[in-house]
Amino acid sequence: MKRDNIDYDFAVSKINSQLSLEEKLKYANFIIDNNSSVDNTINQIKNILKQFKKANFLNKSLDIFVLSK
């Protein structure tokens, strides 16, 4: 709150106006779940990069959501 120079009530209203995790997932083109090992996360990223290359996603708008605890 201090960084953004906002009061408590405004901060709470901003938090409450955010989409739920389930809603955010609906908009993602790719989901990276980093709740497992670092190796697993790296493998997910490598797989996504392979798909980028295969589908020529370089000029497209993408939403990537990272699941994290």
N, C-alpha and C positions, 0 to 999 in steps of 0.2 A: 504494500500500500504506500509505503514511504517513497519507493522508487517512482511510482506512477502518480504520486501526489493525489491519491484518492482516499475517501473515507471508507469506513467499514461497511456501511450500508450499500455504497456503490460497488464495492468489491464483491459482496455477497450477491448482488443482483447480476453482476457480470458472470460469476460462476454459475448461478442458477439458469442463466440464459444459454449456456453452452449445450451443444448436442450431447446426448448420451453416447457411451462407447458403442452401443449397438447401432445407433444412427450413423455415427462416423464410419463404421465398418461398411455400411451400405454404399458409401461414396468412394471407397478406396479401390484403385485398380489393382493394388498389391498390398498384402498385409505381411509385415515382418513381426514375428513373435519372438521377442528377445528374453523370454522368461526361462529359457533353457540355457544350454551351454553357449559359450562364445563360438565354438566351432559350428554349432547348429545355426546360429544367427548368420555367421559368415556363409554357410552353405545356402541359406535362404537368399541372401543377397546375390551370391553367384548365380543362382537359378533365375532370379529376376533379371540380372544383367544379360544372361543368355537369351531370355525372352525379348529383351530390348533389341539385341542384335538381330535376332531372327525376324522380328516383326517391324524393324526399322522405326522404333518409337522415338527417334531423336527429335522429331519436329512435332510431337504431340504433347498435349497437356496431360500430366499424370498426377494422381494423388496416391501417395504411399503412406500407409498408416503403420506406426510401430506400436505393437502391444508391449506394455511394460508395467510391471508391478511397482 
